[in-house]
């Protein structure tokens, strides 16, 4: 993954989410087309790792 473009992708996705509020049908179509299997897997792994770290920190 090219981390140099990560900020651009993040801002674009945030814009798509904001557009969903204005026009839900078009916004959801843009989000669906922007998501890839790799992006979804990366987010899922990040959420699981964050959850695991938060639980281990809470028990200590």
DSSP file (Angstrom, degrees, kcal/mol; ACC not computed):
  #  RESIDUE AA STRUCTURE BP1 BP2  ACC     N-H-->O    O-->H-N    N-H-->O    O-->H-N    TCO  KAPPA ALPHA  PHI   PSI    X-CA   Y-CA   Z-CA
    1    1 A X              0   0    0      0, 0.0     2,-0.9     0, 0.0     3,-0.1   0.000 360.0 360.0 360.0 132.9    0.0    0.0    0.0
    2    2 A X    >   -     0   0    0      1,-0.2     3,-1.0     2,-0.0     4,-0.3  -0.702 360.0-168.7 -82.2 106.2    1.3    3.4   -1.0
    3    3 A X  G >  S+     0   0    0     -2,-0.9     3,-0.6     1,-0.2     4,-0.5   0.660  78.8  73.0 -73.1 -15.1    1.3    5.4    2.2
    4    4 A X  G 3  S+     0   0    0      1,-0.2     4,-0.2     2,-0.1    -1,-0.2   0.811 103.3  40.3 -66.8 -29.4    1.9    8.7    0.3
    5    5 A X  G <> S+     0   0    0     -3,-1.0     4,-2.4     1,-0.2    -1,-0.2   0.413  87.5  98.2 -96.8   0.2   -1.6    8.6   -1.0
    6    6 A X  H <> S+     0   0    0     -3,-0.6     4,-2.5    -4,-0.3     5,-0.2   0.888  82.6  50.4 -58.9 -42.1   -3.2    7.4    2.3
    7    7 A X  H  > S+     0   0    0     -4,-0.5     4,-2.5    -3,-0.2    -1,-0.2   0.898 110.3  50.2 -62.8 -40.9   -4.2   11.0    3.2
    8    8 A X  H  > S+     0   0    0     -4,-0.2     4,-2.3     2,-0.2    -2,-0.2   0.903 111.9  47.5 -64.3 -41.2   -5.8   11.6   -0.1
    9    9 A X  H  X S+     0   0    0     -4,-2.4     4,-2.4     2,-0.2    -2,-0.2   0.907 112.0  50.3 -65.9 -41.6   -7.8    8.3    0.1
   10   10 A X  H  X S+     0   0    0     -4,-2.5     4,-2.3    -5,-0.2    -2,-0.2   0.911 112.1  46.3 -63.6 -43.8   -8.9    9.1    3.6
   11   11 A X  H  X S+     0   0    0     -4,-2.5     4,-2.2     2,-0.2    -1,-0.2   0.898 112.6  51.0 -66.5 -40.3  -10.1   12.6    2.6
   12   12 A X  H  X S+     0   0    0     -4,-2.3     4,-2.0     2,-0.2    -2,-0.2   0.903 111.1  47.8 -63.3 -41.1  -11.9   11.2   -0.4
   13   13 A X  H  X S+     0   0    0     -4,-2.4     4,-2.4     2,-0.2    -2,-0.2   0.899 109.8  52.4 -67.0 -40.5  -13.6    8.6    1.7
   14   14 A X  H  X S+     0   0    0     -4,-2.3     4,-2.3     1,-0.2    -2,-0.2   0.887 109.1  51.0 -62.2 -37.9  -14.6   11.2    4.3
   15   15 A X  H  X S+     0   0    0     -4,-2.2     4,-2.3     2,-0.2    -1,-0.2   0.890 108.8  50.7 -64.8 -39.9  -16.1   13.3    1.4
   16   16 A X  H  X S+     0   0    0     -4,-2.0     4,-1.3     2,-0.2    -2,-0.2   0.896 109.9  50.2 -64.4 -39.7  -18.1   10.3    0.2
   17   17 A X  H  X S+     0   0    0     -4,-2.4     4,-0.8     2,-0.2     3,-0.3   0.919 111.3  48.3 -64.6 -42.8  -19.4    9.7    3.7
   18   18 A X  H >X S+     0   0    0     -4,-2.3     4,-0.9     1,-0.2     3,-0.8   0.880 108.8  54.5 -64.5 -37.3  -20.5   13.3    4.0
   19   19 A X  H 3X S+     0   0    0     -4,-2.3     4,-2.9     1,-0.2     8,-0.3   0.781  96.8  66.1 -65.8 -26.5  -22.1   13.1    0.5
   20   20 A X  H 3< S+     0   0    0     -4,-1.3    -1,-0.2    -3,-0.3    -2,-0.2   0.826  96.1  56.0 -64.3 -31.2  -24.1   10.1    1.8
   21   21 A X  H << S+     0   0    0     -3,-0.8     3,-0.3    -4,-0.8    -1,-0.2   0.897 113.5  40.0 -66.7 -39.7  -25.9   12.4    4.2
   22   22 A X  H  < S+     0   0    0     -4,-0.9     2,-0.4     1,-0.3    -2,-0.2   0.937 137.4  11.5 -75.5 -48.9  -27.0   14.7    1.3
   23   23 A X     X  -     0   0    0     -4,-2.9     4,-2.7     1,-0.1    -1,-0.3  -0.800  69.3-173.6-133.6  89.8  -27.8   11.9   -1.2
   24   24 A X  H  > S+     0   0    0     -2,-0.4     4,-2.4    -3,-0.3     5,-0.2   0.857  81.7  50.4 -56.8 -41.4  -27.9    8.5    0.4
   25   25 A X  H  > S+     0   0    0      2,-0.2     4,-1.8     1,-0.2    -1,-0.2   0.953 116.1  39.8 -65.2 -49.3  -28.3    6.4   -2.7
   26   26 A X  H  > S+     0   0    0      1,-0.2     4,-2.2     2,-0.2    -2,-0.2   0.892 115.3  53.2 -67.3 -39.4  -25.5    8.0   -4.7
   27   27 A X  H  X S+     0   0    0     -4,-2.7     4,-2.3    -8,-0.3    -7,-0.2   0.913 109.0  48.0 -62.8 -43.5  -23.2    8.2   -1.6
   28   28 A X  H  X S+     0   0    0     -4,-2.4     4,-2.5    -5,-0.2    -1,-0.2   0.869 109.6  53.6 -66.3 -35.8  -23.7    4.5   -0.8
   29   29 A X  H  X S+     0   0    0     -4,-1.8     4,-2.0    -5,-0.2    -1,-0.2   0.910 110.0  47.8 -63.6 -41.0  -22.9    3.6   -4.5
   30   30 A X  H  X S+     0   0    0     -4,-2.2     4,-1.7     2,-0.2    -2,-0.2   0.915 112.5  48.6 -65.6 -42.4  -19.7    5.6   -4.3
   31   31 A X  H  X S+     0   0    0     -4,-2.3     4,-1.6     1,-0.2    -2,-0.2   0.919 110.8  50.5 -64.2 -42.5  -18.7    4.0   -1.1
   32   32 A X  H  < S+     0   0    0     -4,-2.5    -1,-0.2     1,-0.2    -2,-0.2   0.897 112.2  46.8 -62.4 -39.9  -19.4    0.5   -2.4
   33   33 A X  H  < S+     0   0    0     -4,-2.0    -1,-0.2     1,-0.2    -2,-0.2   0.798 111.6  52.0 -73.1 -26.8  -17.4    1.1   -5.5
   34   34 A X  H  < S+     0   0    0     -4,-1.7     2,-0.3    -5,-0.2    -1,-0.2   0.761  92.3  88.5 -80.6 -25.0  -14.4    2.6   -3.5
   35   35 A X     <  -     0   0    0     -4,-1.6     2,-0.3    -5,-0.1     3,-0.0  -0.551  56.8-173.0 -79.4 135.9  -14.2   -0.4   -1.1
   36   36 A X     >  -     0   0    0     -2,-0.3     4,-2.4     1,-0.1     5,-0.2  -0.803  38.5-109.8-118.4 165.5  -12.0   -3.2   -2.1
   37   37 A X  H  > S+     0   0    0     -2,-0.3     4,-2.5     1,-0.2     5,-0.2   0.893 120.1  52.8 -60.7 -39.3  -11.5   -6.6   -0.4
   38   38 A X  H  > S+     0   0    0      2,-0.2     4,-2.3     1,-0.2    -1,-0.2   0.906 109.3  47.9 -64.8 -42.0   -8.0   -5.5    0.7
   39   39 A X  H  > S+     0   0    0      2,-0.2     4,-2.3     1,-0.2    -2,-0.2   0.918 112.9  47.9 -66.2 -42.7   -9.3   -2.3    2.3
   40   40 A X  H  X S+     0   0    0     -4,-2.4     4,-2.5     1,-0.2    -2,-0.2   0.917 112.7  48.9 -64.1 -42.5  -12.1   -4.1    4.1
   41   41 A X  H  X S+     0   0    0     -4,-2.5     4,-2.5    -5,-0.2     5,-0.2   0.895 110.6  51.1 -63.9 -40.1   -9.7   -6.8    5.4
   42   42 A X  H  X S+     0   0    0     -4,-2.3     4,-2.3     2,-0.2    -2,-0.2   0.916 112.1  45.9 -63.8 -44.0   -7.2   -4.1    6.5
   43   43 A X  H  X S+     0   0    0     -4,-2.3     4,-2.5     2,-0.2    -2,-0.2   0.912 112.7  50.9 -65.6 -42.1   -9.9   -2.2    8.5
   44   44 A X  H  X S+     0   0    0     -4,-2.5     4,-2.3     2,-0.2    -2,-0.2   0.919 111.7  46.7 -62.6 -44.2  -11.2   -5.5   10.0
   45   45 A X  H  X S+     0   0    0     -4,-2.5     4,-2.6     1,-0.2     5,-0.2   0.906 112.0  51.7 -64.5 -41.0   -7.7   -6.6   11.1
   46   46 A X  H  X S+     0   0    0     -4,-2.3     4,-2.4    -5,-0.2    -2,-0.2   0.902 110.3  48.3 -62.3 -41.3   -7.1   -3.1   12.5
   47   47 A X  H  X S+     0   0    0     -4,-2.5     4,-2.4     2,-0.2    -2,-0.2   0.911 112.3  48.7 -65.4 -41.9  -10.3   -3.2   14.5
   48   48 A X  H  X S+     0   0    0     -4,-2.3     4,-2.5     2,-0.2    -2,-0.2   0.911 112.7  47.6 -64.7 -42.1   -9.6   -6.6   15.9
   49   49 A X  H  X S+     0   0    0     -4,-2.6     4,-2.7     2,-0.2     5,-0.2   0.914 112.3  49.7 -65.0 -42.2   -6.0   -5.6   16.9
   50   50 A X  H  X S+     0   0    0     -4,-2.4     4,-2.4    -5,-0.2    -2,-0.2   0.907 111.8  48.6 -62.1 -41.5   -7.3   -2.4   18.5
   51   51 A X  H  X S+     0   0    0     -4,-2.4     4,-2.4     2,-0.2    -2,-0.2   0.926 112.1  48.7 -63.0 -45.4   -9.9   -4.4   20.4
   52   52 A X  H  X S+     0   0    0     -4,-2.5     4,-2.3     1,-0.2    -2,-0.2   0.911 112.9  47.6 -63.0 -42.7   -7.4   -7.0   21.6
   53   53 A X  H  X S+     0   0    0     -4,-2.7     4,-2.2     1,-0.2    -1,-0.2   0.901 111.5  50.5 -65.2 -40.5   -5.0   -4.2   22.8
   54   54 A X  H  X S+     0   0    0     -4,-2.4     4,-1.6    -5,-0.2    -2,-0.2   0.903 111.9  47.5 -65.4 -40.3   -7.7   -2.4   24.6
   55   55 A X  H  X S+     0   0    0     -4,-2.4     4,-1.5     2,-0.2    -2,-0.2   0.904 112.3  48.5 -67.7 -40.7   -8.8   -5.5   26.4
   56   56 A X  H  X S+     0   0    0     -4,-2.3     4,-1.0     1,-0.2    -2,-0.2   0.887 112.2  49.6 -68.7 -35.4   -5.3   -6.5   27.4
   57   57 A X  H  < S+     0   0    0     -4,-2.2    -1,-0.2     1,-0.2    -2,-0.2   0.825 108.5  53.6 -69.5 -31.3   -4.6   -3.0   28.7
   58   58 A X  H  < S+     0   0    0     -4,-1.6    -1,-0.2     1,-0.2    -2,-0.2   0.825 106.2  52.0 -73.0 -32.4   -7.8   -3.0   30.7
   59   59 A X  H  <        0   0    0     -4,-1.5    -1,-0.2     1,-0.2    -2,-0.2   0.746 360.0 360.0 -76.1 -24.3   -7.0   -6.2   32.5
   60   60 A X     <        0   0    0     -4,-1.0    -1,-0.2    -5,-0.1    -2,-0.1   0.488 360.0 360.0 -73.5 360.0   -3.6   -5.1   33.6
